[in-house]
Amino acid sequence: MLAALRREGVRVTTVVLRDRRDAVRLRELRARLVLVDTIAASLAAPHLAQLRTRGSEVVTVALMQQGALVLARRSHRVIAVSRALADALVAGGIDRRRIIVISPGRDRIVAASDTRRAGRVLCVANWTPGKGIHTLVAAVARVPDVSLDLVGDAPDPTYAARVRRAIAARGLRSRVRVYGSLGRTALARRYAAASIFALPTIREGYPIVFVEALAHGLPIVGCDIPAVREVTGGAAILVAPGRVAPLAAALAKLVTDERSRRALARRSMLRARELPTWAESEKRFVHAVRNRFGQALRR
């Protein structure tokens, strides 16, 4: 999105906040418009009032729920990545008129192959408790002849150890492959090899990996939470969050019922075509910055 602004002639400076010493730099910042990512919430929030006092228009870019409310309360406006996240902010007391929803885009749609092995499940997510990796491992243990590819970083060592213990305790070492973080090409190979995408995440701002799975024509199993419902739009089997039995049942159905698996794969492709491309999302973002928040840039 920042690259799109630059292409349209908007001068953009990126300030990376790694610690409090970096955050002190905000005291000296002079900018007509300041976009604040939720990932920087804890470090940036204490400085937003001062930025507003100096005349900056402050806009929260709410990519995730964590940190979004504290930033939104200190900002003039909010860009939320989903209606679900916008609703959560409104429930927290933010005036809906201050919020605009601009979803991320999708990459090109990839035709699914009919030669994929039926029981190859892919999960792409960082290993944190909210992503439900432990729930997925427990569910896979209940479904014979299913393999699981786990792709993602492990930023929480304690939780990662818990997941690895669960894999070993359930005798799944031969059925679960742990890849860690992968580059674009290697990740595309994992999507191409998979026959099912599953991620039992219990909280999301905008679950972009579901968009990727849709664009690869994969049948999807996820949790019935607002953001996942919004993105998948009926093209997924959604189960109760945190529950192993319904997750296992959904996987078993897709593995054993080829007709259901193919039908859900077709719905994935149709849903992917309904979602915005990156070019469309970038256009909306640039328009918002130039027109809805453009008064700050024209001063």
Sequence and secondary structure as in RCSB ss.txt:
>XXXX:A:sequence
MLAALRREGVRVTTVVLRDRRDAVRLRELRARLVLVDTIAASLAAPHLAQLRTRGSEVVTVALMQQGALVLARRS
HRVIAVSRALADALVAGGIDRRRIIVISPGRDRIVAASDTRRAGRVLCVANWTPGKGIHTLVAAVARVPDVSLDL
VGDAPDPTYAARVRRAIAARGLRSRVRVYGSLGRTALARRYAAASIFALPTIREGYPIVFVEALAHGLPIVGCDI
PAVREVTGGAAILVAPGRVAPLAAALAKLVTDERSRRALARRSMLRARELPTWAESEKRFVHAVRNRFGQALRR
>XXXX:A:secstr
 HHHHHHTT        SSHHHHGGGGG   SEEEEEGGGHHHHGGGHHHHHHTT EEEEEESSSTTHHHHHTTS
SEEEESSHHHHHHHHHTT  GGGEEE    B       TTS TTEEEEE    GGGTHHHHHHHHHTSTT EEEE
ES    HHHHHHHHHHHHHTT TTTEEEEES  HHHHHHHHHH SEEEE  S  S  HHHHHHHHTT  EEEE  
HHHHHHHTT SEEE TT HHHHHHHHHHHHH HHHHHHHHHHHHHHHHHS BHHHHHHHHHHIIIIISHHHHH 
